[in-house]
């Protein structure tokens, strides 16, 4: 498996599982984003990307989702495993390097780095 791939097993997709992260997970936040995490009891992380209601049109949401996925792929080798993660994004930070810095900052605040 390639180091920066994003397999389907690492995608958090079911509505009930995402609701569980929102309701029981602990969160850390920075300007423009929030990270919610909860233990999942597996040997790998699962992640979902969510947006606030005011985020904008589909083009901006998809662009931000791609930037978030890229940030996760680059950080994944140095993250602890066994967590369900929701990366909640707010409008305003459109540059991919900004999302990358946000994700790195949130993961370090949450103690997810090895």
N, C-alpha and C positions, 0 to 999 in steps of 0.2 A: 504494500500500500504506500502510495506517495505521501510524503511528509505533510503537504499542505492540502490534501484532499478533504472533502467535507461529506462523509458517507451518510446515508439515510438513517443509520442507527443513531447518529448524533443529533438528529432533528427532533425537537419537541413539538409535536403536531396536534395531539388530541386536546380537545377543549377542556376536558376535566383535569388533565394533567397541568395545563397552563393555569387554570383557575386555582389548582392546589398551590402552585408556586406563588400566585398573587395573594392567596389568603394565608398561607402558613410560612412562606419564605421570609427571610430577613433581607433588608434592602440597604443599599448604600447609594449615594447619589452625588452627582457633580452638576455643574451647569450644563444643561442640555441633554442629560441622560440619567438613567437610573438602572441599577442592576439588582435583580431579585434572585436569591439562591436558596435552594433547599436540598438536603441530602436525598439521593435516589436509590442507594443501595446497589448500584451497578458498578462495574469496573471502568466505566467511561462517562463522560459528561454528555448531557443533551441540552440543546440551546434553542430558544425561540426568539424572534425579533418582533417587538411590538411598537406601536406608535400611538402618540396622543391623538385625540380627536381633531385637533386643529392642525395636523401635520401638513396638509396641502393635498395636491393631486397625486395620482398614481405614479407619475413619472418621478416625482421627488421621493415618494415612499420607496419605490423600487431602487432608486439610486442609493438612498440611505441604507436599505437592506443589504445591497451588494457591498457597501463600505463596511457595514457591521460584520458581515460574513468574512470578509477579507481580514479584518482586525482579529476575529476569533481564530481563523486559520493560522495566522502568524503567531498568536499567543498560545495556541493549544499545546505545543510541546513542553511549555514551561508551567502549565496549569495543573493543579491537583485534580484528581478524578473522583467520580462518584457524586456529581451534583447535577441537578436540573437548574438551568439558568435562563432567565428572561432578561433580555437587553431592551429596555424601554427607552425610546428616543423621542425627544421633543424637537420641534422645528427650530431652525436657526443655524445649526452647524452643518453646512453642506459639503465641506471639503473632506475627502476621505481621510486625510492625515488627521483632521480634527476628530473624526470618529475613532480612529486608531488610538489617539492619545487619550480620548475619553475611556475607551474600553480598558486600556492599560491601567489608567488611574483607578477605575472602579474595581478592577480585579485586585490591585494591590491594596486598596482600602478594605476589600472583603477578605483578604488573606488567602486568595486562591493560588498565588504563585508558590512554587516549590521552594 
